[in-house]
Amino acid sequence: MSLDPRERLIVALDVASVAEAEALVARLGETVSFYKIGYQLAFAGGIDFARVLAGAGKQIFLDLKLHDIGNTVAKGVESVARLGATFLTVHAYPQTMHAAVDARRGTDLRLLAVTVLTSYDDADLAAAGYDFTVSELVAERAGQARDVGIDGLVCSAAEAEMLRPMIGPGMVLVTPGIRPADSEKGDQKRVMTPTAAVAAGADYLVVGRPVIAASDPKAAAAAIIAEIKAASAL
């Protein structure tokens, strides 16, 4: 997949208010073209802000992880499609994915299925009652997403190398849990550097704290984009 390195960085707007998000976007300027809005900002006015960003030419990833009865999921997808978002996440359960795929037909919205959250490890799955390792459950859900017609997957970069031959070149891999080598892991358990993630087959890299908590967010973002560009040329 041939993508501009700048478009491959998705900065997570994990901030508490639209005002903070606006200030961060202003500081990042033209360096960043793609933003993720998750629960924290979405529930603080971020849905309307997503529409504003899309209108300003930015790409938007709404990380809402939809999972409900089919009709509810479908109606939510229809609403998101009207916002102008590029990506929307749904949980990788077959009924949920089928409803989302049917609802987005005829729109430009691309659906991403969340396989296993990057804060989970094998022990967490066992505690939740799953008789799978993380890798096994990711593979199972990825195959189902491919067969349903989902556009891409959200997965740990650690699983990207395993998934790419399974899903083929037509689906995108979006990887959170990206940390430059000198960054703290925080609450993520399955993390990878930008260079390693690109080498593993990731198309888009989601980065939050290493950019938004940096003393110079623009410089931090530019450094990650430069690393993506260099890794893509290898």
N, C-alpha and C positions, 0 to 999 in steps of 0.2 A: 504494500500500500504506500503510495507516494503522498506524503503530507508535509506541509510547511512545518518546520520544527516549532515555530511560534504557536501554531494551532494545536500542537500535540501536548502543550502544557495547559492543564485546566486548573485554575486557582480556585480553591475552595473558600467561599466567602463565609467562613465560620465565625461570624461576628454577631453581636446582640441587637443591632439596630440598622435600619436603612441608612441613617446618617453615617455610621461607621463604615458601612459598605461603600457608600458614595465617596467618602474620603479616601478609602483604599483604592478604589477604581481610578480616582483622579490621580493618585500618586503613581499608580502603575502605568497610566497613560496608554500609549500605543504598544507598549512592550507586551502586554497580555491581551489576547483577543477572545479568550474562552473562560467562562466562570461557572462554578458549581454553586447552587443554592440548595442547602439542606434544611432540615427541620428548624434549626435555631433561627435562621433568618426568614424562612418561609412563614413561620408563625408570628413574625414581627414586621409584616409588611413586605416580605420578600417576593411574594407572587406578583404584586404590582410592579415592584422594582425589576423583576425579570422582564416584564413587558417593556419597561423603559430601556433596559440594556439591549434587548433585541432590536428595539427601534433605533438605537444608536449604532447598530452594526456589530454588536458583540454576539458571540454564540453562547447559548445558555444550556447548562446541564441541570435539570431539576431532579434532585436526588430525593424523591419522595417515597421510594420503595413501596409502591402500591401492592396491597394484598387484601382481598376481600371477596365477597361473592361476585360472580361474573358481571352482573348488571352494574354494580357499584363501581367496579374497576373500569368498565367500558365508559361510563359517564364521566369519570375522572379523566380518562385519557382524552376524550373528546374536548373537555375544557382546556387541558394543557396544550393540545394541538393548536388551539386558537390563540395562545399566548405568543407563539413564534419560537418556542424552545426547540433546540436541536436534539437533545437527549432527555429521556425520562426513564427512571428506573422502576422496575416491578420485581417482586420476589419471584424466584424461579420455580414456581409451582405450576404444573401444567394447566389447570383451569384458569388461573390468573393470567398466564401468558396467552392462552387462546383468546380470552376476552379482550386483552389489550391489543393484540395483533388485529383482530377483527375491527376494533373501534378506530384504529389509526389509519385504516385504508383510505387512500386518496389524499393524505396529508403528507407534509414533509417531516413529521415527527419520527424520530428513530428511537426504538425501544431497546433498553439494556436490561438484561436479567441479572439479578444479584444471586450469585451461587452460594457462597458461604462468606459471612462477614469477616473482614481481615482481623478483627479482634478475637476471633475464635481459633482454638487449636483442638487437637483430638480430644483432650480431656473435657473441654467445653461441650463438644458434641455428645460425648458419652453422658455427661450430666443432664443434657437435654433429651436423652432417650434414644439417640441415633446409634444404630449399630454399623456405623461407617467411620472411616478415617476422613479427615478433611479432604484429602486428595480423591478418595473414592466418591464422596458426595458431590464434590465439584464436578467430577467427570460425568456422573449420572445426570446432574442437572444441566450441564452444558449440552449433552446429547439431546436432551428433551427440548431445550431452547432452540437448538439448531433445527430440529424436526418441526417445531411449531412455526418457525419463521421469524424469530427474534433477530434484531439487527446486530446485537453484540452482547458481550458479557462484562459484568463487573467482577473482577477476581483479583486475588493477590498476584503480584508479579511472579511470585514463586510457583504459581500454577500455569503461567502463560505459556511456558515452553511445552508443557504437557498438552495444553488445550489447542494450540495452533494447528497441529496436524489433524486433530480430531474434528475441528469445526471448519477447516479450510480457510481460504483467503477472503471469503465474502463477508465474514463477521468481524467486527472490531473487538478488540480487547482493551478495556479501560481499567487501569490499575491504580487504586488508592494505596495507602501505606508506603508511599515513596518518600524516602528520606536521603538527602545528601549525606555523604560519609561522615560529616562532622555534626550531624543533627541527633537530637534525642529521639528515641522511639515513641515516647509517650505511652498511650494505652494500646498501641498497635503491637501485635505479636508476630505478624508475618510481613516483614518490611524488606525493601530492596532499594539500592541506589538507582538514580536515573539511568546510568550507563548499563547496569545489569538488567534493568527492566526492559530497555530497548533491545538488548541482545537476546532476551528471552522471548521477544515477540510482541511486547505491548505496543499498542498504537497510540493510546492517550495516557498521560500520567497525571493523576490528581494529586496536587500538593496544597496543603493548608498551612499548618504552623510554620514550616521553614520559610515561607514567604511572608505571611501576614504578621508573624511575630518578629520578623527581622528588623533591625534598626534602619535598614534601607531596603524596603520590599522590592523596589524596582530593580536594584542591583542583584538581589537574591533571585528574582525571576529571570533576569537576563542570564545569570550564571547557569541556571538549570536549562534554559533554552539552548545555550551554547553547548552544554554537556549532551543534550539530546541530539543536536546537530552533529557533534563529533562522533557520538555512538552510532548514528545512522549511517555514517560514511565508512564504518569499519566493514 
